[in-house]
Amino acid sequence: MPTLLNITGKDFRSIVYHLVLMLDPNHYYDPNARFEDDFIPTLRALHYPYAGQIDPKWLATPAIMHSWPYLLGALHWLVEMCRVS
């Protein structure tokens, strides 16, 4: 819980990678690609309904007040998808 209260970009990236790999163990992440360029396409591939509402610039500093609700919603959705599968 303390990590989520003041989350860094690195922590957010680690959580997303972990959840996506739980959903799709064969998902390939290009180590040379930027996370900002890969995050939205990954959400779209998983059929996240609000992927179009997330601005990739928010991923650098996810704890900012105007971006955190959207990013937390995406994390919540990923967790729920992991629970279902």
Chimera marker file (.cmm) of the C-alpha trace (Angstrom):
<marker_set name="trace">
<marker id="1" x="0.000" y="0.000" z="0.000" r="1" g="1" b="0" radius="0.5"/>
<marker id="2" x="2.725" y="2.575" z="0.777" r="1" g="1" b="0" radius="0.5"/>
<marker id="3" x="4.158" y="2.019" z="-2.706" r="1" g="1" b="0" radius="0.5"/>
<marker id="4" x="0.856" y="2.994" z="-4.305" r="1" g="1" b="0" radius="0.5"/>
<marker id="5" x="0.513" y="6.201" z="-2.273" r="1" g="1" b="0" radius="0.5"/>
<marker id="6" x="3.575" y="7.770" z="-3.880" r="1" g="1" b="0" radius="0.5"/>
<marker id="7" x="4.290" y="5.503" z="-6.820" r="1" g="1" b="0" radius="0.5"/>
<marker id="8" x="7.258" y="6.085" z="-9.093" r="1" g="1" b="0" radius="0.5"/>
<marker id="9" x="7.413" y="5.385" z="-12.809" r="1" g="1" b="0" radius="0.5"/>
<marker id="10" x="9.714" y="2.430" z="-12.145" r="1" g="1" b="0" radius="0.5"/>
<marker id="11" x="7.323" y="0.897" z="-9.599" r="1" g="1" b="0" radius="0.5"/>
<marker id="12" x="4.352" y="1.379" z="-11.908" r="1" g="1" b="0" radius="0.5"/>
<marker id="13" x="6.247" y="-0.231" z="-14.783" r="1" g="1" b="0" radius="0.5"/>
<marker id="14" x="7.205" y="-3.224" z="-12.621" r="1" g="1" b="0" radius="0.5"/>
<marker id="15" x="3.627" y="-3.744" z="-11.464" r="1" g="1" b="0" radius="0.5"/>
<marker id="16" x="2.262" y="-3.530" z="-15.017" r="1" g="1" b="0" radius="0.5"/>
<marker id="17" x="4.884" y="-5.941" z="-16.354" r="1" g="1" b="0" radius="0.5"/>
<marker id="18" x="4.088" y="-8.420" z="-13.595" r="1" g="1" b="0" radius="0.5"/>
<marker id="19" x="0.327" y="-8.272" z="-14.141" r="1" g="1" b="0" radius="0.5"/>
<marker id="20" x="0.566" y="-8.508" z="-17.930" r="1" g="1" b="0" radius="0.5"/>
<marker id="21" x="2.874" y="-11.511" z="-17.690" r="1" g="1" b="0" radius="0.5"/>
<marker id="22" x="0.407" y="-13.165" z="-15.309" r="1" g="1" b="0" radius="0.5"/>
<marker id="23" x="-2.324" y="-12.669" z="-17.913" r="1" g="1" b="0" radius="0.5"/>
<marker id="24" x="-0.207" y="-13.632" z="-20.900" r="1" g="1" b="0" radius="0.5"/>
<marker id="25" x="3.045" y="-15.456" z="-20.064" r="1" g="1" b="0" radius="0.5"/>
<marker id="26" x="4.015" y="-15.354" z="-23.743" r="1" g="1" b="0" radius="0.5"/>
<marker id="27" x="3.720" y="-11.575" z="-24.019" r="1" g="1" b="0" radius="0.5"/>
<marker id="28" x="6.957" y="-10.160" z="-25.409" r="1" g="1" b="0" radius="0.5"/>
<marker id="29" x="8.399" y="-6.911" z="-24.132" r="1" g="1" b="0" radius="0.5"/>
<marker id="30" x="11.112" y="-5.419" z="-26.276" r="1" g="1" b="0" radius="0.5"/>
<marker id="31" x="13.885" y="-4.427" z="-23.849" r="1" g="1" b="0" radius="0.5"/>
<marker id="32" x="14.936" y="-1.621" z="-26.201" r="1" g="1" b="0" radius="0.5"/>
<marker id="33" x="11.440" y="-0.117" z="-26.482" r="1" g="1" b="0" radius="0.5"/>
<marker id="34" x="10.265" y="2.630" z="-24.178" r="1" g="1" b="0" radius="0.5"/>
<marker id="35" x="7.562" y="1.647" z="-21.708" r="1" g="1" b="0" radius="0.5"/>
<marker id="36" x="5.546" y="4.696" z="-22.778" r="1" g="1" b="0" radius="0.5"/>
<marker id="37" x="5.436" y="3.388" z="-26.349" r="1" g="1" b="0" radius="0.5"/>
<marker id="38" x="4.455" y="-0.139" z="-25.324" r="1" g="1" b="0" radius="0.5"/>
<marker id="39" x="1.904" y="0.466" z="-22.551" r="1" g="1" b="0" radius="0.5"/>
<marker id="40" x="-1.117" y="1.638" z="-24.582" r="1" g="1" b="0" radius="0.5"/>
<marker id="41" x="-0.744" y="-1.041" z="-27.318" r="1" g="1" b="0" radius="0.5"/>
<marker id="42" x="-0.470" y="-3.687" z="-24.604" r="1" g="1" b="0" radius="0.5"/>
<marker id="43" x="-3.688" y="-2.464" z="-22.974" r="1" g="1" b="0" radius="0.5"/>
<marker id="44" x="-5.411" y="-2.446" z="-26.359" r="1" g="1" b="0" radius="0.5"/>
<marker id="45" x="-4.213" y="-5.996" z="-27.049" r="1" g="1" b="0" radius="0.5"/>
<marker id="46" x="-5.756" y="-7.043" z="-23.734" r="1" g="1" b="0" radius="0.5"/>
<marker id="47" x="-8.995" y="-5.221" z="-24.697" r="1" g="1" b="0" radius="0.5"/>
<marker id="48" x="-8.852" y="-2.603" z="-21.948" r="1" g="1" b="0" radius="0.5"/>
<marker id="49" x="-11.909" y="-0.450" z="-22.728" r="1" g="1" b="0" radius="0.5"/>
<marker id="50" x="-10.386" y="2.906" z="-21.708" r="1" g="1" b="0" radius="0.5"/>
<marker id="51" x="-6.943" y="2.642" z="-23.318" r="1" g="1" b="0" radius="0.5"/>
<marker id="52" x="-7.703" y="5.673" z="-25.490" r="1" g="1" b="0" radius="0.5"/>
<marker id="53" x="-8.160" y="7.901" z="-22.438" r="1" g="1" b="0" radius="0.5"/>
<marker id="54" x="-4.633" y="7.379" z="-21.122" r="1" g="1" b="0" radius="0.5"/>
<marker id="55" x="-1.964" y="9.861" z="-22.168" r="1" g="1" b="0" radius="0.5"/>
<marker id="56" x="1.482" y="8.227" z="-22.518" r="1" g="1" b="0" radius="0.5"/>
<marker id="57" x="3.085" y="11.339" z="-20.950" r="1" g="1" b="0" radius="0.5"/>
<marker id="58" x="1.446" y="10.404" z="-17.651" r="1" g="1" b="0" radius="0.5"/>
<marker id="59" x="3.616" y="7.302" z="-17.338" r="1" g="1" b="0" radius="0.5"/>
<marker id="60" x="6.752" y="9.277" z="-16.491" r="1" g="1" b="0" radius="0.5"/>
<marker id="61" x="5.183" y="10.533" z="-13.253" r="1" g="1" b="0" radius="0.5"/>
<marker id="62" x="2.160" y="8.357" z="-12.493" r="1" g="1" b="0" radius="0.5"/>
<marker id="63" x="1.454" y="9.776" z="-9.011" r="1" g="1" b="0" radius="0.5"/>
<marker id="64" x="0.386" y="13.198" z="-10.310" r="1" g="1" b="0" radius="0.5"/>
<marker id="65" x="-3.151" y="14.074" z="-9.244" r="1" g="1" b="0" radius="0.5"/>
<marker id="66" x="-4.692" y="14.322" z="-12.730" r="1" g="1" b="0" radius="0.5"/>
<marker id="67" x="-3.159" y="11.096" z="-14.089" r="1" g="1" b="0" radius="0.5"/>
<marker id="68" x="-3.244" y="8.725" z="-11.112" r="1" g="1" b="0" radius="0.5"/>
<marker id="69" x="-7.002" y="7.943" z="-11.228" r="1" g="1" b="0" radius="0.5"/>
<marker id="70" x="-6.732" y="6.764" z="-14.846" r="1" g="1" b="0" radius="0.5"/>
<marker id="71" x="-3.577" y="4.752" z="-14.259" r="1" g="1" b="0" radius="0.5"/>
<marker id="72" x="-4.931" y="3.258" z="-11.045" r="1" g="1" b="0" radius="0.5"/>
<marker id="73" x="-8.057" y="2.276" z="-12.971" r="1" g="1" b="0" radius="0.5"/>
<marker id="74" x="-5.898" y="0.442" z="-15.508" r="1" g="1" b="0" radius="0.5"/>
<marker id="75" x="-4.043" y="-1.347" z="-12.702" r="1" g="1" b="0" radius="0.5"/>
<marker id="76" x="-7.320" y="-2.286" z="-11.060" r="1" g="1" b="0" radius="0.5"/>
<marker id="77" x="-8.626" y="-3.674" z="-14.342" r="1" g="1" b="0" radius="0.5"/>
<marker id="78" x="-5.443" y="-5.708" z="-14.838" r="1" g="1" b="0" radius="0.5"/>
<marker id="79" x="-5.730" y="-7.124" z="-11.300" r="1" g="1" b="0" radius="0.5"/>
<marker id="80" x="-9.372" y="-8.056" z="-11.872" r="1" g="1" b="0" radius="0.5"/>
<marker id="81" x="-8.477" y="-9.737" z="-15.178" r="1" g="1" b="0" radius="0.5"/>
<marker id="82" x="-5.790" y="-11.741" z="-13.364" r="1" g="1" b="0" radius="0.5"/>
<marker id="83" x="-8.316" y="-12.791" z="-10.732" r="1" g="1" b="0" radius="0.5"/>
<marker id="84" x="-10.772" y="-13.937" z="-13.395" r="1" g="1" b="0" radius="0.5"/>
<marker id="85" x="-8.275" y="-15.945" z="-15.411" r="1" g="1" b="0" radius="0.5"/>
<link id1="1" id2="2" r="1" g="1" b="0" radius="0.2"/>
<link id1="2" id2="3" r="1" g="1" b="0" radius="0.2"/>
<link id1="3" id2="4" r="1" g="1" b="0" radius="0.2"/>
<link id1="4" id2="5" r="1" g="1" b="0" radius="0.2"/>
<link id1="5" id2="6" r="1" g="1" b="0" radius="0.2"/>
<link id1="6" id2="7" r="1" g="1" b="0" radius="0.2"/>
<link id1="7" id2="8" r="1" g="1" b="0" radius="0.2"/>
<link id1="8" id2="9" r="1" g="1" b="0" radius="0.2"/>
<link id1="9" id2="10" r="1" g="1" b="0" radius="0.2"/>
<link id1="10" id2="11" r="1" g="1" b="0" radius="0.2"/>
<link id1="11" id2="12" r="1" g="1" b="0" radius="0.2"/>
<link id1="12" id2="13" r="1" g="1" b="0" radius="0.2"/>
<link id1="13" id2="14" r="1" g="1" b="0" radius="0.2"/>
<link id1="14" id2="15" r="1" g="1" b="0" radius="0.2"/>
<link id1="15" id2="16" r="1" g="1" b="0" radius="0.2"/>
<link id1="16" id2="17" r="1" g="1" b="0" radius="0.2"/>
<link id1="17" id2="18" r="1" g="1" b="0" radius="0.2"/>
<link id1="18" id2="19" r="1" g="1" b="0" radius="0.2"/>
<link id1="19" id2="20" r="1" g="1" b="0" radius="0.2"/>
<link id1="20" id2="21" r="1" g="1" b="0" radius="0.2"/>
<link id1="21" id2="22" r="1" g="1" b="0" radius="0.2"/>
<link id1="22" id2="23" r="1" g="1" b="0" radius="0.2"/>
<link id1="23" id2="24" r="1" g="1" b="0" radius="0.2"/>
<link id1="24" id2="25" r="1" g="1" b="0" radius="0.2"/>
<link id1="25" id2="26" r="1" g="1" b="0" radius="0.2"/>
<link id1="26" id2="27" r="1" g="1" b="0" radius="0.2"/>
<link id1="27" id2="28" r="1" g="1" b="0" radius="0.2"/>
<link id1="28" id2="29" r="1" g="1" b="0" radius="0.2"/>
<link id1="29" id2="30" r="1" g="1" b="0" radius="0.2"/>
<link id1="30" id2="31" r="1" g="1" b="0" radius="0.2"/>
<link id1="31" id2="32" r="1" g="1" b="0" radius="0.2"/>
<link id1="32" id2="33" r="1" g="1" b="0" radius="0.2"/>
<link id1="33" id2="34" r="1" g="1" b="0" radius="0.2"/>
<link id1="34" id2="35" r="1" g="1" b="0" radius="0.2"/>
<link id1="35" id2="36" r="1" g="1" b="0" radius="0.2"/>
<link id1="36" id2="37" r="1" g="1" b="0" radius="0.2"/>
<link id1="37" id2="38" r="1" g="1" b="0" radius="0.2"/>
<link id1="38" id2="39" r="1" g="1" b="0" radius="0.2"/>
<link id1="39" id2="40" r="1" g="1" b="0" radius="0.2"/>
<link id1="40" id2="41" r="1" g="1" b="0" radius="0.2"/>
<link id1="41" id2="42" r="1" g="1" b="0" radius="0.2"/>
<link id1="42" id2="43" r="1" g="1" b="0" radius="0.2"/>
<link id1="43" id2="44" r="1" g="1" b="0" radius="0.2"/>
<link id1="44" id2="45" r="1" g="1" b="0" radius="0.2"/>
<link id1="45" id2="46" r="1" g="1" b="0" radius="0.2"/>
<link id1="46" id2="47" r="1" g="1" b="0" radius="0.2"/>
<link id1="47" id2="48" r="1" g="1" b="0" radius="0.2"/>
<link id1="48" id2="49" r="1" g="1" b="0" radius="0.2"/>
<link id1="49" id2="50" r="1" g="1" b="0" radius="0.2"/>
<link id1="50" id2="51" r="1" g="1" b="0" radius="0.2"/>
<link id1="51" id2="52" r="1" g="1" b="0" radius="0.2"/>
<link id1="52" id2="53" r="1" g="1" b="0" radius="0.2"/>
<link id1="53" id2="54" r="1" g="1" b="0" radius="0.2"/>
<link id1="54" id2="55" r="1" g="1" b="0" radius="0.2"/>
<link id1="55" id2="56" r="1" g="1" b="0" radius="0.2"/>
<link id1="56" id2="57" r="1" g="1" b="0" radius="0.2"/>
<link id1="57" id2="58" r="1" g="1" b="0" radius="0.2"/>
<link id1="58" id2="59" r="1" g="1" b="0" radius="0.2"/>
<link id1="59" id2="60" r="1" g="1" b="0" radius="0.2"/>
<link id1="60" id2="61" r="1" g="1" b="0" radius="0.2"/>
<link id1="61" id2="62" r="1" g="1" b="0" radius="0.2"/>
<link id1="62" id2="63" r="1" g="1" b="0" radius="0.2"/>
<link id1="63" id2="64" r="1" g="1" b="0" radius="0.2"/>
<link id1="64" id2="65" r="1" g="1" b="0" radius="0.2"/>
<link id1="65" id2="66" r="1" g="1" b="0" radius="0.2"/>
<link id1="66" id2="67" r="1" g="1" b="0" radius="0.2"/>
<link id1="67" id2="68" r="1" g="1" b="0" radius="0.2"/>
<link id1="68" id2="69" r="1" g="1" b="0" radius="0.2"/>
<link id1="69" id2="70" r="1" g="1" b="0" radius="0.2"/>
<link id1="70" id2="71" r="1" g="1" b="0" radius="0.2"/>
<link id1="71" id2="72" r="1" g="1" b="0" radius="0.2"/>
<link id1="72" id2="73" r="1" g="1" b="0" radius="0.2"/>
<link id1="73" id2="74" r="1" g="1" b="0" radius="0.2"/>
<link id1="74" id2="75" r="1" g="1" b="0" radius="0.2"/>
<link id1="75" id2="76" r="1" g="1" b="0" radius="0.2"/>
<link id1="76" id2="77" r="1" g="1" b="0" radius="0.2"/>
<link id1="77" id2="78" r="1" g="1" b="0" radius="0.2"/>
<link id1="78" id2="79" r="1" g="1" b="0" radius="0.2"/>
<link id1="79" id2="80" r="1" g="1" b="0" radius="0.2"/>
<link id1="80" id2="81" r="1" g="1" b="0" radius="0.2"/>
<link id1="81" id2="82" r="1" g="1" b="0" radius="0.2"/>
<link id1="82" id2="83" r="1" g="1" b="0" radius="0.2"/>
<link id1="83" id2="84" r="1" g="1" b="0" radius="0.2"/>
<link id1="84" id2="85" r="1" g="1" b="0" radius="0.2"/>
</marker_set>
